Amino acid sequence: MILFAENFPEKSKTLLTQGCQWWGVILYSNQPPLPTMTQTPGMKTPLTLSSLTSDYAVYNEWANKRLVRWLQSKPSGLMELDVPSSFAGIKGTLVHIWDTQRICLTMLQGTKAPASFRQGFYGSMADVFTGLMEHSTAFATYVQSLSEAELQADINLITPWFDGTQPRVSLIHHCMNHGTYHRGQLITIGRTIGLTDAPTTDYSFYREIG
């Protein structure tokens, strides 16, 4: 059963069983801990562009790893089934999320972009899982290193669709929003092939348990 964070009474969170089942939501205690929010719960700190953007990047890392760990527990054959969507199936969608993050990070850093996976990706499902998780960590680490001035500085964007200039924070926001959109597709693809127990990855839920 999937429960959304807004349905959880603040003082009624109960830890069930050694498997860390929280009202039907499984927290994978046999895995390395997921990243946590950049602000300590209960502590009021000034909300700045830097703190908010860093928290979104850590949230993106948390949500990607949470979904990957869920998918790693499922039959491997389901991962490469061709399911109609923006990108075919679970593997194709994960590769696209990872690919977009890779290209966005190079533009943020002002370095040469790697060849897009759209030109062909021949890695295994394990490669996709590992690549997305490791890159999500690298992306969050980079964003956390940026100052307010660096976030607001203009950067050059060169893409197959348009060229232009935007503040660095705008591209970060685009990339985080892009990941959220396609994670939603992963949930729908999963339901299509019988995977109905996806973990909640809402931002408000991350804020509650982070």
TAGI-V580251 format. One record per residue. N is the residue number from 1. SS is DSSP state (@ for helix, = for strand, . for the rest). OMEGA is omega as a letter, one per 30 degrees, with the letter a starting at -180 (NA if undefined). Layout:
# TAGI-V580251
N/SS/OMEGA ; N/SS/OMEGA
This chain:
# TAGI-V580251
1/./l ; 2/./l ; 3/./a ; 4/./a ; 5/@/a ; 6/@/l ; 7/@/a ; 8/./l ; 9/./a ; 10/./a ; 11/./a ; 12/./a ; 13/./a ; 14/./l ; 15/./a ; 16/=/l ; 17/./l ; 18/./l ; 19/./l ; 20/./l ; 21/=/a ; 22/=/a ; 23/./l ; 24/./l ; 25/=/a ; 26/=/l ; 27/./a ; 28/./a ; 29/./l ; 30/./l ; 31/./l ; 32/./a ; 33/./l ; 34/./l ; 35/./a ; 36/./a ; 37/./a ; 38/./l ; 39/./a ; 40/./l ; 41/./l ; 42/./a ; 43/./l ; 44/./l ; 45/./a ; 46/./l ; 47/./a ; 48/./l ; 49/@/a ; 50/@/a ; 51/@/a ; 52/@/a ; 53/@/l ; 54/@/a ; 55/@/l ; 56/@/l ; 57/@/l ; 58/@/l ; 59/@/l ; 60/@/l ; 61/@/a ; 62/@/a ; 63/@/l ; 64/@/a ; 65/@/l ; 66/@/l ; 67/@/l ; 68/@/a ; 69/@/l ; 70/@/a ; 71/@/l ; 72/@/a ; 73/./a ; 74/./l ; 75/./a ; 76/@/a ; 77/@/a ; 78/@/a ; 79/@/a ; 80/./l ; 81/./l ; 82/./a ; 83/./a ; 84/./l ; 85/./l ; 86/./l ; 87/./a ; 88/./l ; 89/@/a ; 90/@/a ; 91/@/a ; 92/@/a ; 93/@/l ; 94/@/l ; 95/@/a ; 96/@/l ; 97/@/a ; 98/@/a ; 99/@/a ; 100/@/l ; 101/@/a ; 102/@/a ; 103/@/l ; 104/@/a ; 105/@/l ; 106/@/l ; 107/@/l ; 108/@/a ; 109/@/a ; 110/./l ; 111/./a ; 112/./a ; 113/./l ; 114/./l ; 115/./a ; 116/./l ; 117/@/l ; 118/@/l ; 119/@/l ; 120/./l ; 121/./a ; 122/./l ; 123/./l ; 124/./l ; 125/@/l ; 126/@/l ; 127/@/a ; 128/@/l ; 129/@/a ; 130/@/a ; 131/@/a ; 132/@/a ; 133/@/a ; 134/@/a ; 135/@/l ; 136/@/l ; 137/@/l ; 138/@/l ; 139/@/a ; 140/@/l ; 141/@/l ; 142/@/a ; 143/@/l ; 144/@/a ; 145/./a ; 146/./l ; 147/./l ; 148/@/a ; 149/@/l ; 150/@/l ; 151/@/a ; 152/@/a ; 153/./l ; 154/=/l ; 155/=/l ; 156/=/l ; 157/=/l ; 158/=/a ; 159/./l ; 160/./a ; 161/./a ; 162/./l ; 163/=/l ; 164/=/l ; 165/=/l ; 166/=/l ; 167/=/a ; 168/@/a ; 169/@/l ; 170/@/l ; 171/@/l ; 172/@/l ; 173/@/l ; 174/@/a ; 175/@/l ; 176/@/l ; 177/@/l ; 178/@/l ; 179/@/l ; 180/@/l ; 181/@/a ; 182/@/l ; 183/@/l ; 184/@/l ; 185/@/l ; 186/@/l ; 187/@/a ; 188/@/l ; 189/@/l ; 190/@/l ; 191/@/l ; 192/@/a ; 193/./l ; 194/./l ; 195/./a ; 196/./a ; 197/./a ; 198/./l ; 199/./l ; 200/./l ; 201/./l ; 202/./l ; 203/@/l ; 204/@/l ; 205/@/l ; 206/@/l ; 207/@/a ; 208/@/a ; 209/@/a ; 210/./NA
